[in-house]
Each structure stands twice: as C-alpha cells, then as structure tokens.
Amino acid sequence: QVQLVESGGGLVQAGGSLRLSCAASGRTFSTYVMGWFRQAPGKERECVAAISWTTRYTDSVQGRFTISRDNAKNTVYLQMNSLKPEDTAVYYCAAGESITAAAMRRADEYDYWGQGTQVTVSS
C-alpha cells in the first residue's frame, strides 16, 4: 500500500512558477512509476508528466514543466514555470507498478492516488 500526499499548490499570476511535491509512504518508492495528473472543471483528467527511467510530458507543458524524483526522500516533484491560466486545475500525484513507457500517461495504469492540490493561475 502506498499513500501519497501532495503539497505546493496555490494562487499565482500568469508567468509565475510553482513547485509541487508529492511525498510517498512505503519502502519500494524507487520501483514505482510516478505521475502528475490534473483535472480542470468540466474536463477529463490528463497526465501532465510521468517519470520512471524516462519521462513523459503532455505537449501543452513541454518546455515549461519538469518532473523529477528523489528516491532517498520518497518524493516526486513537478516544477512549473511560465504558468498560464489554462494550467488552472487540481493536480494529483499517482503511483503505479509495472507501467510500460508507452502507457505512462494513462490514468488507468496507476494504482495509488493522492488527494490533489489546487493550482490557480490568474491572468
């Protein structure tokens, strides 16, 4: 069982930056694929970024967001720069095992989810 706790969300002006953190419980953190997803009102949940031995990003955040992990701290991060109003959403951290590189952006591949943290970008 893995428990995930996100932090770092908040209100920021367009062009600003935020760093989200996700702290995971469990002793096998390094073996999990970790993902950051987001869901805006009225929209489907989408994968923003994911990390295993490689990384995946959705096109709309490529070059602006960076996912990273610190296995010693059981933590995954999402550095978000040049934020836009359309980045406003609830951001969720997720963990999964045995996810192929091709499937890293699929929400149904992940087994564990955090409660989410709100990110609001004002124009």
BAMIDO-170734 format. One record per residue: x, y, z of N, C-alpha, C in turn; residue number from 1. Coordinates in steps of 0.05 Angstrom, whole numbers. Example, Ala and Ser with C-alpha at 12.3 -4.5 7.8 and 13.67 -1.06 7.14 Angstrom:
! BAMIDO-170734
R     n_xx     n_yy     n_zz    ca_xx    ca_yy    ca_zz     c_xx     c_yy     c_zz   drenpa
R      264     -114      156      246      -90      156      264      -66      156        1
R      257      -45      142      273      -21      143      258        1      157        2
//
This chain:
! BAMIDO-170734
R     n_xx     n_yy     n_zz    ca_xx    ca_yy    ca_zz     c_xx     c_yy     c_zz   drenpa
R       17      -24        0        0        0        0       18       25        0        1
R       10       44      -16       25       69      -18        6       92      -12        2
R       15      110        4        0      135       10       15      158       -2        3
R        0      176      -15       12      199      -29        0      225      -18        4
R       17      244      -12        8      270       -2       21      292      -18        5
R        4      307      -32       14      329      -48       15      355      -32        6
R       33      373      -40       35      399      -28       46      418      -49        7
R       44      444      -44       56      464      -61       38      479      -79        8
R       12      472      -80       -6      486      -96      -12      514      -85        9
R      -27      530     -101      -34      557      -92      -42      574     -115       10
R      -43      600     -109      -51      620     -129      -26      635     -139       11
R      -23      637     -165        0      651     -177       -9      666     -201       12
R        5      687     -207       -1      703     -231       10      689     -256       13
R       -2      694     -279        8      683     -304       38      691     -307       14
R       54      672     -316       82      676     -319       98      668     -295       15
R       85      663     -273       98      655     -249      105      625     -248       16
R      115      617     -225      124      590     -221      113      578     -195       17
R      110      552     -195      104      537     -171      119      510     -172       18
R      125      499     -149      135      472     -148      117      455     -130       19
R      107      434     -142       91      415     -128      108      392     -118       20
R      101      382      -94      115      360      -83       95      338      -76       21
R      104      313      -78       87      290      -71      104      271      -54       22
R       97      269      -29      111      251      -11       97      224      -10       23
R      112      203      -13      101      176      -14      110      160       10       24
R       92      143       20       99      124       41      109       98       27       25
R      120       80       43      128       55       31      158       53       26       26
R      168       28       25      196       24       23      205       18       -6       27
R      186       17      -24      194        9      -52      188       32      -71       28
R      190       57      -62      183       80      -78      198       80     -104       29
R      224       72     -103      240       74     -128      231       56     -150       30
R      214       36     -143      205       17     -164      179       27     -177       31
R      167       48     -167      142       57     -178      146       78     -200       32
R      129       76     -219      126       98     -239      109      119     -225       33
R      117      144     -227      103      166     -214       93      185     -235       34
R       68      194     -231       56      213     -250       43      236     -237       35
R       42      258     -251       26      281     -243        4      285     -263       36
R      -21      285     -253      -44      289     -269      -58      315     -261       37
R      -75      325     -278      -91      348     -270     -119      346     -281       38
R     -138      359     -267     -165      359     -277     -177      386     -271       39
R     -186      399     -293     -200      424     -291     -230      420     -291       40
R     -245      438     -281     -275      435     -281     -286      429     -309       41
R     -301      409     -311     -314      402     -336     -296      388     -356       42
R     -271      382     -348     -252      369     -366     -244      342     -355       43
R     -234      325     -373     -224      299     -364     -196      302     -351       44
R     -190      283     -334     -164      283     -321     -143      276     -342       45
R     -121      291     -342     -100      287     -362      -73      284     -348       46
R      -56      269     -360      -29      266     -349      -12      289     -357       47
R       -1      304     -338       17      326     -344       45      316     -349       48
R       54      298     -331       81      288     -333       83      262     -318       49
R      102      245     -326      107      220     -312      136      213     -314       50
R      145      197     -294      173      191     -292      178      163     -282       51
R      195      149     -296      205      123     -287      235      124     -292       52
R      245      108     -311      273      111     -320      274      131     -342       53
R      250      140     -351      248      161     -372      225      179     -363       54
R      220      200     -378      199      219     -372      181      223     -395       55
R      156      230     -389      136      236     -409      122      262     -401       56
R      116      279     -421      101      304     -416       79      307     -437       57
R       57      319     -428       37      326     -448       48      351     -463       58
R       39      353     -488       50      374     -506       47      402     -495       59
R       25      407     -481       20      435     -473       38      444     -451       60
R       53      426     -437       71      435     -416      101      430     -423       61
R      105      418     -446      133      412     -454      149      438     -455       62
R      172      437     -441      189      461     -440      183      480     -418       63
R      160      476     -405      153      494     -382      153      479     -356       64
R      145      453     -356      144      437     -332      167      417     -332       65
R      176      410     -308      197      389     -305      189      371     -282       66
R      188      345     -287      183      326     -266      210      314     -258       67
R      212      309     -231      237      297     -221      229      281     -196       68
R      248      265     -187      243      248     -163      268      246     -147       69
R      264      244     -121      286      239     -102      279      213      -88       70
R      290      191      -96      283      165      -85      292      163      -55       71
R      312      177      -47      321      177      -20      301      190       -1       72
R      286      209      -12      265      223        3      237      213       -3       73
R      234      193      -20      207      183      -28      190      206      -38       74
R      201      223      -54      186      247      -63      189      251      -93       75
R      168      259     -105      168      267     -133      159      296     -135       76
R      171      311     -153      167      340     -156      156      346     -184       77
R      142      369     -185      134      380     -211      141      410     -210       78
R      162      418     -223      169      446     -225      153      458     -249       79
R      137      478     -243      120      490     -263      128      519     -267       80
R      138      525     -291      147      552     -298      129      564     -320       81
R      130      590     -323      115      603     -344       85      595     -344       82
R       74      595     -320       47      585     -317       26      602     -332       83
R        6      589     -342      -15      602     -358      -42      597     -344       84
R      -61      614     -349      -88      610     -337      -99      582     -343       85
R      -93      572     -366     -104      545     -374      -90      522     -359       86
R      -70      528     -343      -58      508     -325      -74      505     -299       87
R      -94      522     -295     -110      521     -271     -125      494     -269       88
R     -122      480     -247     -134      454     -244     -127      443     -216       89
R     -139      421     -209     -130      405     -186     -109      386     -197       90
R      -86      386     -184      -64      369     -192      -62      345     -173       91
R      -60      322     -185      -58      297     -170      -32      282     -175       92
R      -22      270     -154        1      253     -156       -9      224     -157       93
R        5      207     -173       -3      180     -175       21      161     -177       94
R       17      137     -168       39      117     -168       28       91     -180       95
R       46       78     -195       38       52     -206       62       34     -210       96
R       57        9     -211       78      -11     -216       75      -23     -244       97
R       97      -31     -255       97      -46     -280       83      -32     -302       98
R       87       -6     -304       76       10     -326       97       13     -348       99
R       89        6     -372      108        9     -394      112       38     -401      100
R      133       44     -415      138       71     -423      116       82     -441      101
R      105       65     -457       84       73     -475       58       79     -460      102
R       54       69     -437       29       72     -422       31       91     -398      103
R       53      105     -396       58      121     -372       38      144     -369      104
R       25      152     -391        7      175     -389      -22      166     -386      105
R      -27      141     -382      -54      130     -379      -62      129     -350      106
R      -83      143     -342      -91      144     -314      -99      116     -304      107
R     -110       99     -321     -120       73     -311      -96       54     -305      108
R      -72       62     -312      -49       45     -305      -39       49     -277      109
R      -48       70     -264      -38       77     -237      -55       66     -215      110
R      -42       57     -194      -56       43     -172      -63       60     -148      111
R      -47       81     -144      -50       97     -120      -51      127     -128      112
R      -68      141     -113      -72      170     -119      -72      186      -94      113
R      -62      211      -96      -64      230      -74      -90      244      -75      114
R      -94      262      -56     -120      276      -53     -121      300      -72      115
R      -99      309      -82      -99      332     -100      -92      358      -87      116
R      -81      376     -102      -75      403      -93      -83      423     -115      117
R      -96      445     -106     -107      464     -125      -85      483     -135      118
R      -84      486     -161      -66      506     -173      -84      525     -189      119
R      -82      551     -182      -98      571     -196      -79      592     -207      120
R      -81      597     -233      -64      617     -246      -82      640     -256      121
R      -77      663     -245      -93      687     -253      -81      701     -276      122
R      -98      713     -292      -88      728     -316      -82      757     -310      123
//
